[in-house]
């Protein structure tokens, strides 16, 4: 899992075939988000603020599962 430079998010992994984004938080919790387009997952990895990107582009936008 690529690591993230964030106080809340530790790392992420994207399964392009399944369109599932898995995010591991610093707390140790792991969440999976369904039907995430590849460009959104790539955006998380390249964001200057991954936490802010997560809150505006992923959380509440894609279903957890």
N, C-alpha and C positions, 0 to 999 in steps of 0.2 A: 504494500500500500504506500503510495507516495505521501510523504509528510506535508503538513501545512504549517505556515508561519502564522499561527493564531493562538490567542490565549484560551479559546474555547474548543477549537477543532484540532485534533491530532493528525488524522490522516483520512484518505479517501481512496476508493477503488471504484472503477466503472466497468460494468459488463455491457459492452456495446451490443452484443447479440440479444441479451435480455432487456436492455435499456434500464438497468438497475444501477443506481448510485448508492454505494455504501459509505457512510461517514462514521468515523470513530471520533468520539469527543474525548477531551482531556479527562473527563470524569470516568472514562472506561466504557461508557454506554456506546452502543453501536445502533445506528438506524439505517434502514434501507428505504430508498425512495424509488417508486415505480414510474415507468414511462418517461424517463428523463432523456431528453435529446442529448446527443453527444456534445454539441456546442455548449450546452449548459454545464455539463460535467467538466469540459475543458476550461470553461470560464472560472470555475471554482479553483482549479489548479493554478491559474494564471492571475487571479485577482490580487490586487495590492492589499486588500483587506478581506480574506476569506470569510471571516465571521459576518461582515456586513453583506457580502455577496450571498452567503447562505440565507441570511434573514430576508433579503429582498427578492431573491430569485429562486429559492428552493423551498424553504420552510413555508408551509401553508399553500404552496403552489402545486406540489406533487404529493400524491398519496403515499403514506408510509405503509410498509408491508414486508 
